[in-house]
Amino acid sequence: MKIEARIEQHGAQGPDPWDDDRGICLPLDHVICRDVDGTPHTVGEFVWPWTAYTAHRQKFYLHFFYWKQTKGRAVKGTLVVSPEREARIRELQFLMTRLIYYGNENAPITLDVKLRTLHHAARFAEARSCMVRDVLTQTTLLDACGASLPDTYVAKWMGWLTFLGQIEPETQLGFTLATPKQWKDLERRVKEFRNDFRQHAPLPTRIYAALINNLAAELDDIEAHKPRLLAALREAIVEHRQAKAAQNRICIGPALVEKHGLAAYLGRRGFTGPRPLMDMASAIGEIFLMCKLQIHVFSGMRNSEARHLPYHCMSPERGLHGRKHCLIAGATTKFNNGRRLRTKWVTTERDGFRAIRLAQEFAAAIYEDRGVMPSKADDLKDEHPLFPSVEYLPWMQRQVSPERRIAAIKGYLGGASDSLLSRLCPAIEKEDIAELEEIDPFRAWCEEPEFGIGRPWPLTTHQLRRSLAVYANASGLVRLSSLRRQLQHITREMTLYYGRGSTFCKNFIEDDPKGYNKHVAVEWQDGAEEAEVLAFVRDVLHSKEQMFGGAGNYYDRQRERGEVMAREEVARQMKAGLLAYREGPLGGCTRPGVCETRKGLNLIDTVCATDGCKHLIGKHSKIVQTIRLKRAAMAHITPGSVTAAMEREELEALERVEREWRPQEGLAAAPTGDGHA
């Protein structure tokens, strides 16, 4: 029987199928991968080029030199490998082929991490003058190897052992895996590592506000100089190519900078080197970086998602109420085994779309030089990123092959100048650390050198994503499921994790004395107390329907005993903060204060019902109506998308709860009109 490799191929030619009738071990001449152009590579090679199987054709290699880390690049030149080391390499290659042909589909980065886990096992075996197979078949060595691993690799090691224990020992693996005795200890280490793992820090409100304002000021400055910058860029491209074709000495930079009056602009940004054309390229790269940061701030995208946005990514939609929705159309590969799935993020016209339009104008100059017109077609738009690399400019030392897909700029802030970071974020002050301690009081912020008072804030793109989650949660104006879709999280638990600490963070609306009284939240809060009392009396005390959940069962028993509270008592308890009530699609919630599980104005998340929340008042008529509406909404969602998977998961959970809440024989169900949507 022929077995296909379980990898996403992204339109490239995949590995050859394996005929398991030929035995367990793949022959060294078996084609395990191919380049983008189709060039085959065999199992016997010490480096497997995996670029063709990445979502964006990024250079990617799986290397087997376990004694020398060369992550991300092939080892060039002649390398003499001893017979003992080559034997261990073949063992690692054998295990990787098991994973590729018999395991679940893995993204390239996941394969790389799992291979690096095997590197540790190979080094452990080499230190004891044995083979990797000895480690896997002898319990003493297996436990010792697990104990020697760094904490970051323990979970992947456990994944390897679980996988190898599931495949057929005789026909697929060739040996019987030993039974580890220290499995509980490995589980303990994984749990402790996850509990101690430091999340990306949210930006304190002072620094967050300064970053947003400074980014806006930078974009203002860029737009003011845009005509001169674009004119100089296009003129430089033409004159450089003409001078190079005529084999003349190229010295056009100083004259162009002076002609277009860009000396002051470049000087403010520290671009005053001896090569003005290189400075101009750096300035364009910085413009792309600031536009990308603006998109991060006003969308919550991951770094790779923003970096690889297509040139045509603005997707405005007009709602039924006539209001325009600004959506950014891109793709995500996170939690999709490296597969690219189309998705959208909400942004604003004034901020998100502004940055996209600005980036498009500078990207267009680069595409014009290459004779390329970015396509809007779904099957071609990913070929043309919004942020093309400035290395395509003709005077850059590193020339990019025109046959390859156009590459995007480098994504991280590591290449950002100190001048740029100092312009965007102020230095850390004592009040910023105090605010971080309120959000996460169990983290020793003062002991982390990067957060020292007086130091520049260590900005990363993922902090912007975390900050959006924290402050959106804290506002109470964003539903958890909406935030989950915006952040493109597969599970609701991940969204809760990102928003952890939002209960204790600063109220940025109330702390704005001028804007607070104009905000709709003030009117909402002023009328909330009376509305809660009225809703509680109507939906709980006067309800004719059986109630479920912790609070629902409690008030049902009170009603059976004739101990129904008076309206005055309800008002007194709510005023004292002992009771609260908020309606939702499943019934209501009686939890006073802010809830870390449920987020939003009038909505209860599915977890309230599935986890048996003690504050929940659930009604069968409500959940039936919610299921019907959710099924109708799912008919308009693209099948196979991340959103479809999220909605399907929530629907199945609701259906399980509905079966539990169905009225028992002899108990009358409430009429449909009793549930207030």
Solvent accessible surface area in square Angstrom, and as a share of the most:
residue,aa,sasa,rsa
1,M,147,0.66
2,K,142,0.60
3,I,20,0.10
4,E,109,0.49
5,A,11,0.08
6,R,111,0.40
7,I,17,0.09
8,E,51,0.23
9,Q,64,0.28
10,H,30,0.13
11,G,82,0.79
12,A,15,0.12
13,Q,108,0.48
14,G,10,0.10
15,P,8,0.05
16,D,45,0.23
17,P,53,0.33
18,W,2,0.01
19,D,40,0.21
20,D,47,0.24
21,D,116,0.60
22,R,159,0.58
23,G,34,0.33
24,I,41,0.21
25,C,92,0.55
26,L,14,0.07
27,P,39,0.24
28,L,91,0.46
29,D,107,0.55
30,H,16,0.07
31,V,22,0.13
32,I,0,0.00
33,C,0,0.00
34,R,39,0.14
35,D,42,0.22
36,V,69,0.40
37,D,118,0.61
38,G,18,0.17
39,T,59,0.35
40,P,75,0.47
41,H,31,0.14
42,T,39,0.23
43,V,6,0.03
44,G,17,0.16
45,E,62,0.28
46,F,47,0.19
47,V,19,0.11
48,W,0,0.00
49,P,17,0.11
50,W,1,0.00
51,T,14,0.08
52,A,0,0.00
53,Y,2,0.01
54,T,8,0.05
55,A,11,0.09
56,H,33,0.15
57,R,43,0.16
58,Q,72,0.32
59,K,126,0.53
60,F,32,0.14
61,Y,46,0.17
62,L,0,0.00
63,H,3,0.01
64,F,0,0.00
65,F,8,0.04
66,Y,0,0.00
67,W,62,0.22
68,K,113,0.48
69,Q,89,0.40
70,T,7,0.04
71,K,99,0.42
72,G,40,0.38
73,R,147,0.54
74,A,32,0.25
75,V,39,0.22
76,K,183,0.77
77,G,69,0.66
78,T,135,0.78
79,L,76,0.38
80,V,137,0.79
81,V,23,0.13
82,S,45,0.29
83,P,106,0.67
84,E,101,0.45
85,R,72,0.26
86,E,60,0.27
87,A,39,0.30
88,R,13,0.05
89,I,0,0.00
90,R,56,0.20
91,E,34,0.15
92,L,0,0.00
93,Q,2,0.01
94,F,34,0.14
95,L,4,0.02
96,M,0,0.00
97,T,1,0.01
98,R,0,0.00
99,L,7,0.03
100,I,2,0.01
101,Y,0,0.00
102,Y,26,0.10
103,G,3,0.03
104,N,124,0.64
105,E,44,0.20
106,N,17,0.09
107,A,12,0.10
108,P,16,0.10
109,I,92,0.47
110,T,35,0.20
111,L,1,0.00
112,D,4,0.02
113,V,34,0.19
114,K,35,0.15
115,L,1,0.00
116,R,43,0.16
117,T,0,0.00
118,L,2,0.01
119,H,1,0.00
120,H,39,0.17
121,A,1,0.00
122,A,0,0.00
123,R,81,0.30
124,F,12,0.05
125,A,0,0.00
126,E,53,0.24
127,A,80,0.62
128,R,117,0.43
129,S,101,0.65
130,C,20,0.12
131,M,59,0.27
132,V,2,0.01
133,R,120,0.44
134,D,44,0.23
135,V,0,0.00
136,L,3,0.02
137,T,47,0.27
138,Q,87,0.39
139,T,39,0.23
140,T,113,0.66
141,L,35,0.17
142,L,2,0.01
143,D,23,0.12
144,A,39,0.31
145,C,0,0.00
146,G,1,0.01
147,A,70,0.54
148,S,67,0.43
149,L,6,0.03
150,P,57,0.36
151,D,69,0.36
152,T,81,0.47
153,Y,33,0.13
154,V,0,0.00
155,A,40,0.31
156,K,65,0.27
157,W,2,0.01
158,M,25,0.11
159,G,36,0.34
160,W,5,0.02
161,L,6,0.03
162,T,63,0.37
163,F,25,0.10
164,L,3,0.02
165,G,51,0.49
166,Q,138,0.61
167,I,15,0.08
168,E,78,0.35
169,P,51,0.32
170,E,139,0.63
171,T,89,0.52
172,Q,48,0.21
173,L,4,0.02
174,G,31,0.30
175,F,21,0.09
176,T,100,0.58
177,L,30,0.15
178,A,13,0.10
179,T,104,0.61
180,P,29,0.18
181,K,162,0.69
182,Q,92,0.41
183,W,74,0.26
184,K,158,0.67
185,D,48,0.25
186,L,10,0.05
187,E,68,0.31
188,R,115,0.42
189,R,33,0.12
190,V,17,0.09
191,K,135,0.57
192,E,81,0.37
193,F,66,0.28
194,R,154,0.56
195,N,104,0.53
196,D,111,0.57
197,F,110,0.46
198,R,140,0.51
199,Q,18,0.08
200,H,85,0.38
201,A,2,0.02
202,P,2,0.01
203,L,0,0.00
204,P,0,0.00
205,T,21,0.12
206,R,68,0.25
207,I,0,0.00
208,Y,28,0.10
209,A,50,0.39
210,A,23,0.18
211,L,0,0.00
212,I,53,0.27
213,N,98,0.50
214,N,46,0.23
215,L,0,0.00
216,A,35,0.27
217,A,55,0.43
218,E,18,0.08
219,L,0,0.00
220,D,79,0.41
221,D,34,0.17
222,I,0,0.00
223,E,63,0.28
224,A,69,0.53
225,H,23,0.10
226,K,44,0.19
227,P,88,0.56
228,R,96,0.35
229,L,0,0.00
230,L,18,0.09
231,A,44,0.34
232,A,0,0.00
233,L,0,0.00
234,R,87,0.32
235,E,42,0.19
236,A,0,0.00
237,I,11,0.06
238,V,82,0.47
239,E,56,0.25
240,H,13,0.06
241,R,113,0.41
242,Q,112,0.50
243,A,14,0.11
244,K,121,0.51
245,A,87,0.67
246,A,61,0.47
247,Q,167,0.74
248,N,90,0.46
249,R,205,0.75
250,I,62,0.31
251,C,77,0.46
252,I,26,0.13
253,G,3,0.03
254,P,70,0.44
255,A,66,0.51
256,L,4,0.02
257,V,18,0.10
258,E,143,0.64
259,K,135,0.57
260,H,26,0.12
261,G,39,0.38
262,L,1,0.00
263,A,65,0.51
264,A,68,0.53
265,Y,2,0.01
266,L,7,0.03
267,G,32,0.31
268,R,123,0.45
269,R,7,0.03
270,G,54,0.52
271,F,31,0.13
272,T,103,0.60
273,G,36,0.34
274,P,135,0.85
275,R,122,0.44
276,P,27,0.17
277,L,18,0.09
278,M,48,0.22
279,D,19,0.10
280,M,1,0.00
281,A,1,0.01
282,S,52,0.33
283,A,1,0.01
284,I,0,0.00
285,G,19,0.18
286,E,13,0.06
287,I,1,0.00
288,F,0,0.00
289,L,17,0.09
290,M,0,0.00
291,C,0,0.00
292,K,1,0.00
293,L,1,0.00
294,Q,3,0.01
295,I,0,0.00
296,H,1,0.00
297,V,7,0.04
298,F,49,0.21
299,S,1,0.01
300,G,0,0.00
301,M,1,0.01
302,R,23,0.08
303,N,18,0.09
304,S,51,0.33
305,E,10,0.04
306,A,0,0.00
307,R,46,0.17
308,H,26,0.12
309,L,1,0.00
310,P,2,0.01
311,Y,28,0.11
312,H,46,0.21
313,C,0,0.00
314,M,55,0.24
315,S,25,0.16
316,P,72,0.45
317,E,77,0.34
318,R,164,0.60
319,G,19,0.19
320,L,195,0.97
321,H,116,0.52
322,G,40,0.39
323,R,163,0.59
324,K,77,0.33
325,H,71,0.32
326,C,11,0.07
327,L,25,0.12
328,I,0,0.00
329,A,19,0.14
330,G,2,0.02
331,A,16,0.12
332,T,2,0.01
333,T,38,0.22
334,K,96,0.41
335,F,101,0.42
336,N,11,0.06
337,N,63,0.32
338,G,8,0.08
339,R,85,0.31
340,R,67,0.25
341,L,39,0.19
342,R,104,0.38
343,T,17,0.10
344,K,89,0.38
345,W,1,0.00
346,V,89,0.51
347,T,11,0.07
348,T,59,0.34
349,E,69,0.31
350,R,191,0.70
351,D,18,0.09
352,G,0,0.00
353,F,2,0.01
354,R,48,0.17
355,A,0,0.00
356,I,0,0.00
357,R,99,0.36
358,L,4,0.02
359,A,0,0.00
360,Q,26,0.12
361,E,66,0.29
362,F,0,0.00
363,A,0,0.00
364,A,22,0.17
365,A,2,0.01
366,I,3,0.01
367,Y,2,0.01
368,E,100,0.45
369,D,34,0.18
370,R,66,0.24
371,G,70,0.67
372,V,42,0.24
373,M,166,0.74
374,P,12,0.08
375,S,29,0.19
376,K,148,0.63
377,A,44,0.34
378,D,100,0.52
379,D,119,0.62
380,L,88,0.44
381,K,26,0.11
382,D,22,0.11
383,E,56,0.25
384,H,25,0.11
385,P,7,0.05
386,L,0,0.00
387,F,0,0.00
388,P,0,0.00
389,S,11,0.07
390,V,24,0.14
391,E,34,0.15
392,Y,8,0.03
393,L,0,0.00
394,P,9,0.06
395,W,19,0.07
396,M,31,0.14
397,Q,138,0.62
398,R,140,0.51
399,Q,106,0.47
400,V,32,0.18
401,S,45,0.29
402,P,93,0.58
403,E,148,0.66
404,R,96,0.35
405,R,53,0.19
406,I,17,0.09
407,A,46,0.35
408,A,8,0.06
409,I,15,0.08
410,K,155,0.66
411,G,3,0.03
412,Y,161,0.61
413,L,16,0.08
414,G,78,0.75
415,G,79,0.76
416,A,14,0.11
417,S,43,0.28
418,D,120,0.62
419,S,40,0.26
420,L,1,0.00
421,L,41,0.21
422,S,73,0.47
423,R,61,0.22
424,L,0,0.00
425,C,5,0.03
426,P,38,0.24
427,A,48,0.37
428,I,2,0.01
429,E,78,0.35
430,K,155,0.66
431,E,94,0.42
432,D,1,0.00
433,I,8,0.04
434,A,48,0.37
435,E,15,0.07
436,L,0,0.00
437,E,68,0.30
438,E,98,0.44
439,I,6,0.03
440,D,43,0.22
441,P,80,0.50
442,F,195,0.81
443,R,36,0.13
444,A,50,0.39
445,W,3,0.01
446,C,95,0.57
447,E,140,0.63
448,E,2,0.01
449,P,106,0.67
450,E,64,0.29
451,F,10,0.04
452,G,22,0.22
453,I,107,0.54
454,G,54,0.52
455,R,122,0.45
456,P,86,0.54
457,W,5,0.02
458,P,42,0.26
459,L,10,0.05
460,T,52,0.30
461,T,9,0.05
462,H,45,0.20
463,Q,8,0.03
464,L,0,0.00
465,R,1,0.00
466,R,12,0.04
467,S,0,0.00
468,L,44,0.22
469,A,0,0.00
470,V,0,0.00
471,Y,12,0.05
472,A,13,0.10
473,N,5,0.02
474,A,37,0.29
475,S,31,0.20
476,G,26,0.25
477,L,72,0.36
478,V,47,0.27
479,R,95,0.35
480,L,1,0.00
481,S,3,0.02
482,S,48,0.31
483,L,5,0.02
484,R,5,0.02
485,R,55,0.20
486,Q,30,0.13
487,L,0,0.00
488,Q,9,0.04
489,H,1,0.00
490,I,48,0.24
491,T,56,0.32
492,R,25,0.09
493,E,101,0.45
494,M,61,0.27
495,T,0,0.00
496,L,38,0.19
497,Y,66,0.25
498,Y,25,0.09
499,G,1,0.01
500,R,123,0.45
501,G,5,0.05
502,S,3,0.02
503,T,50,0.29
504,F,122,0.51
505,C,15,0.09
506,K,81,0.34
507,N,71,0.36
508,F,82,0.34
509,I,25,0.12
510,E,90,0.40
511,D,76,0.40
512,D,65,0.34
513,P,110,0.69
514,K,175,0.74
515,G,28,0.27
516,Y,44,0.17
517,N,118,0.60
518,K,178,0.75
519,H,62,0.28
520,V,101,0.58
521,A,9,0.07
522,V,27,0.16
523,E,133,0.59
524,W,125,0.44
525,Q,97,0.43
526,D,114,0.59
527,G,42,0.40
528,A,30,0.23
529,E,88,0.40
530,E,116,0.52
531,A,57,0.44
532,E,37,0.17
533,V,10,0.06
534,L,83,0.41
535,A,12,0.09
536,F,0,0.00
537,V,21,0.12
538,R,100,0.36
539,D,7,0.04
540,V,2,0.01
541,L,17,0.09
542,H,127,0.57
543,S,6,0.04
544,K,174,0.74
545,E,6,0.03
546,Q,58,0.26
547,M,1,0.01
548,F,27,0.11
549,G,17,0.16
550,G,31,0.30
551,A,8,0.06
552,G,0,0.00
553,N,66,0.34
554,Y,100,0.38
555,Y,21,0.08
556,D,18,0.09
557,R,121,0.44
558,Q,24,0.11
559,R,71,0.26
560,E,143,0.64
561,R,135,0.49
562,G,63,0.60
563,E,91,0.41
564,V,67,0.38
565,M,31,0.14
566,A,58,0.45
567,R,125,0.46
568,E,127,0.57
569,E,52,0.23
570,V,0,0.00
571,A,40,0.31
572,R,130,0.47
573,Q,39,0.17
574,M,18,0.08
575,K,160,0.68
576,A,63,0.49
577,G,44,0.42
578,L,115,0.57
579,L,13,0.06
580,A,8,0.07
581,Y,4,0.02
582,R,46,0.17
583,E,45,0.20
584,G,6,0.06
585,P,39,0.25
586,L,2,0.01
587,G,3,0.03
588,G,0,0.00
589,C,6,0.03
590,T,10,0.06
591,R,80,0.29
592,P,44,0.28
593,G,54,0.52
594,V,88,0.50
595,C,15,0.09
596,E,68,0.30
597,T,47,0.27
598,R,14,0.05
599,K,8,0.03
600,G,13,0.13
601,L,72,0.36
602,N,76,0.39
603,L,61,0.30
604,I,11,0.06
605,D,19,0.10
606,T,18,0.11
607,V,13,0.08
608,C,6,0.04
609,A,14,0.11
610,T,61,0.35
611,D,106,0.55
612,G,56,0.53
613,C,36,0.21
614,K,148,0.63
615,H,39,0.17
616,L,3,0.01
617,I,1,0.00
618,G,0,0.00
619,K,6,0.03
620,H,29,0.13
621,S,22,0.14
622,K,9,0.04
623,I,0,0.00
624,V,67,0.38
625,Q,49,0.22
626,T,23,0.14
627,I,10,0.05
628,R,138,0.50
629,L,96,0.48
630,K,33,0.14
631,R,131,0.48
632,A,58,0.45
633,A,53,0.41
634,M,33,0.15
635,A,84,0.65
636,H,164,0.73
637,I,40,0.20
638,T,95,0.55
639,P,122,0.77
640,G,66,0.63
641,S,17,0.11
642,V,7,0.04
643,T,40,0.24
644,A,18,0.14
645,A,55,0.42
646,M,3,0.01
647,E,15,0.07
648,R,114,0.42
649,E,76,0.34
650,E,20,0.09
651,L,4,0.02
652,E,77,0.34
653,A,10,0.08
654,L,4,0.02
655,E,35,0.16
656,R,123,0.45
657,V,5,0.03
658,E,20,0.09
659,R,133,0.49
660,E,130,0.58
661,W,17,0.06
662,R,132,0.48
663,P,43,0.27
664,Q,128,0.57
665,E,176,0.79
666,G,83,0.80
667,L,91,0.45
668,A,93,0.72
669,A,66,0.51
670,A,14,0.11
671,P,90,0.57
672,T,121,0.71
673,G,66,0.63
674,D,33,0.17
675,G,13,0.13
676,H,72,0.32
677,A,116,0.90
